[in-house]
Amino acid sequence: MKHWDQFLGPYKQAVEELKVKLKGMRSQFESDPDHSPIEFVTGRVKPIASILDKANQKGVPLDRLEAEMQDIAGIRMMCQFVDDIMKVVELLRMRNDFEIVEERDYISHKKASGYRSYHVVIAYPVQTIHGEKKILAEIQIRTLAMNFWATVEHSLNYKYKGMFPDDIQMRLQRAAEAAFRLDEEMSLIRGEIQEAQAFFSRNKEMQQKNKS
């Protein structure tokens, strides 16, 4: 366990630092007239059992985890609209506090399961007492509808170990298409939604001012 604590320490530090930085991007939009493409940011370090399971499935030896497993540190950035996803990717490309080493577009090229998301793999420098250590981290950018589907599929995947019964597989694919259609419909009324949200925010600010 001590070995794992030492190994995962930099990954935990990276997740906490990245959450602060990427949430900071969202907060900057609060004082900007433009719509924020970032709804919220979450992050996690993959549990040891999951690391071992994936290493076994992919044939990754434990002494190659740092080099070959890209998602031990994981960040998720949620967007309201599909169009916001590439705006977030562009914002990430502009940053100079990490290096993008790979991008995978599962939105234009969805997985056979129906999974949609945009993955950005980065090399992030963590400052430790032994000096700088670059680690791999994966940032997933997706809509709320995509995230709901992916969360359900991930849970079912654990239950069935990837071997879904045909009826479950069919329903998951239908649900994936339904989620994508929902995103498309929301994009069509994007202007109305943003106006309503802005109106709500203004009213809320006025109510708070009146109370004070």
URQUI-V989937 format. One record per backbone hydrogen bond with DSSP energy under -0.5 kcal/mol. CO is the residue of the C=O (numbers start at 1). NH is the residue of the N-H. Records with the same first field share a line. If there is no record, write none. Layout:
# URQUI-V989937
CO = NH + NH
This chain:
# URQUI-V989937
1 = 5
2 = 6
3 = 7
4 = 8
5 = 9
6 = 10
8 = 12
9 = 13
10 = 14
11 = 15
12 = 16
13 = 17
14 = 18
15 = 19
16 = 20
17 = 21
18 = 22
19 = 23
20 = 24
21 = 25
22 = 26
23 = 27
24 = 28
25 = 29
26 = 29
27 = 30
28 = 31
29 = 32
35 = 37
37 = 39
40 = 78
42 = 76
44 = 74
47 = 51
48 = 52
49 = 53
50 = 54
51 = 55
52 = 56
53 = 57
54 = 58
55 = 59 + 60
59 = 61
61 = 64
62 = 65
64 = 68
65 = 69
68 = 70
69 = 72
72 = 46 + 74
73 = 138
74 = 44
75 = 140
76 = 42 + 78
77 = 142
78 = 39 + 40
79 = 144
81 = 84 + 85
82 = 85 + 86
83 = 87
84 = 88
85 = 89
86 = 90
87 = 91
88 = 92
89 = 93
90 = 94
91 = 95
92 = 95
97 = 125
99 = 101 + 123
102 = 121
104 = 106 + 119
105 = 109
111 = 114
115 = 111
117 = 106 + 119
118 = 141
119 = 104
120 = 139
121 = 101 + 102
122 = 124 + 137
123 = 99
124 = 126 + 135
126 = 128 + 133
128 = 131
131 = 128
133 = 126 + 135
135 = 124
136 = 73
137 = 122
138 = 75 + 140
139 = 120 + 141
140 = 77 + 142
141 = 118
142 = 79
143 = 147
144 = 148
145 = 149
146 = 150
147 = 151
148 = 152
149 = 153
150 = 154
151 = 155
152 = 156
153 = 157
154 = 158
155 = 159
156 = 160
157 = 161 + 162
160 = 163
162 = 164
165 = 169
166 = 170
167 = 171
168 = 172
169 = 173
170 = 174
171 = 175
172 = 176
173 = 177
174 = 178
175 = 179
176 = 180
177 = 181
178 = 182
179 = 183
180 = 184
181 = 185
182 = 186
183 = 187
184 = 188
185 = 189
187 = 190
189 = 193
190 = 194
191 = 195
192 = 196
193 = 197
194 = 198
195 = 199
196 = 200
197 = 201
198 = 202
199 = 203
200 = 204
201 = 205
202 = 206
203 = 207
204 = 208
205 = 209
206 = 210
207 = 211
208 = 212
